[in-house]
Amino acid sequence: MDKKCPVHWGDNNALTEEELDDCPEIPEFLAYLDCDHKNTIAFKKENPVKICKKHADYARNFSGVCGCSWVILPLTVDVIASGYEWICPNCEFIHRDIEITSSLHCSRCNIDFERGEVHHAYE
């Protein structure tokens, strides 16, 4: 099967898994395709790819033939130290964890994020 985005067969401008895997830039974002196209198997929400700023800028301008688009999320999520609260950038659910870990998992979206800075609440 062609490694290009399944919605864009034959489109040389489509992002490929190899291109994303071989990118030398530092990943800053998570991305997945918001598409219900039955042939779309890559880049699903359950397994978002880590991408750099260049690929995120490109993906924001992407539009599939079926109307799909990329959802771009920050790779890291900041935590509020009092209560260990953080907000999922995808579904905006407020999580309250019992400990600070290096990665954060949204149980609603099933997406993992890297932990960013830990801040104290200001009230």
Secondary structure, DSSP 8 states (H G I E B T S, - for coil): --SB-GGGTT-TTS-BHHHHHT--S---EEEEEE---TT--SS-TTS-EEE-HHHHHHHHT---TTS-EEEEEESEEEEETTTTEEE-TTT--EEE-SS--SEEEETTTTEEEEEEEEE----
